[in-house]
């Protein structure tokens, strides 16, 4: 799950209309939630509720694509703004909100609103710090960017009437302007010596090529009115289809423009190195990114050592399984044997999907054993689309919109199924679907007592820490009955531990891409294809991969402490419900919260 970047701008033919701070606050105040309208005018609680809502409206207006994704369709004719002016405006708006927050008498507010005010302050400060990092000079990468976001809009953008079709057409037509903004940022990055690694941009070119066609009607971007409403009046259908077709042609022109720039200007300027530590002020950039993603003060050196320690511990557990198999070689050699065994891979995409579905059915049936509260939002198993499968991860979660117009999706990559390991299937499913991302994210979405910005908060260390912790819960859900699946769980645990090592290695210690690949290959059973894609992901997103293991270790530590202190009084359902009750929060807030829960239980 990629956090949205900060964007905005003008009107016709541009990417996004932008309001002044005053106009935006007036607009947001009119949309304030029912709770704030029932509070005494001017009271601290009313002021806070308005500020919470103002921040959320700012987020939605800045990122129309995320708004669409979440089911807010007010901006379906616009795209995110990548311009420098939008970035500066976003920073200034957040600084103004911090001043507004400082002016509110929190002592007279409710405890719930005071807590949300603390989270808002942390979020605003993190937003400002993140937007001031140089990452905005690299808006187009193989992992994410406007070239990937646009074709994915078909999953969330409605096309059920003439107005919706016109909005989609306008959005497509805005892509060339968005491409110009991205190119402008990349050119500025070139002047400053802040450019992407060549190995990543070489993967971007085929992604751009995939959207370029001489027949716009064959494009992934093109959709017709009839796709949603076969009974639509012929005149309306024809008119809207022409608008979308014209928008598709313009979008393709935007892809051509990006391709030309990347191929002729940007690629020759790209670096042969992969870590941001090699870029101007890169060491500080990485240390700041690590702190933002982990919500801790751990240094790259500390995180690197934690990773090495975890790899050693996990390898010892792997060795026990290898001994049971009478295998006398190293972990790396056993992993290599598994990579070559046909029975530990899939014969077809259909077989993959069938087996994954069976795993999910079994674990879902056992969820009430370890959770008191379960989400109501449904989810579906889905294949990653072919146009992006080659550079995509093994699997990921795509949350449902608030309005409930579609379920959440658990995406699985079926590209080259014969190279996809069967023995990691269970751990992958527990992480991405249930009881991992879907259970945690859907519960937060459904918690209407939280302000919008908290229901959709993206503290990676909490979200991904929970996902990794959830892989271990498979044992309590009837899983890991096969020792190869248990070995797969350990492989995944080692994979996340390796992330601490290779992420800090490449971005702080000067490792090469090949060094990182070799370390992952020696300590995990991931296939070569996944290892390379994963390493390239870490290169593209410095520091994000650190959050998984840091979050998991802290959640596991809190559970272990509670089990030891409560003994037979420990209730796993109560522990999990309390842990998830406030949605995603920073680790220090989670620690304080669970400490208070433990005291109440005692």
Order of alpha helices (4+ residues) and beta strands (2+ residues): alpha-alpha-alpha-alpha-alpha-alpha-alpha-alpha-alpha-alpha-alpha-alpha-alpha-alpha-alpha-alpha-beta-alpha-beta-beta-alpha-alpha-alpha-alpha-alpha-alpha-alpha-alpha-alpha-alpha
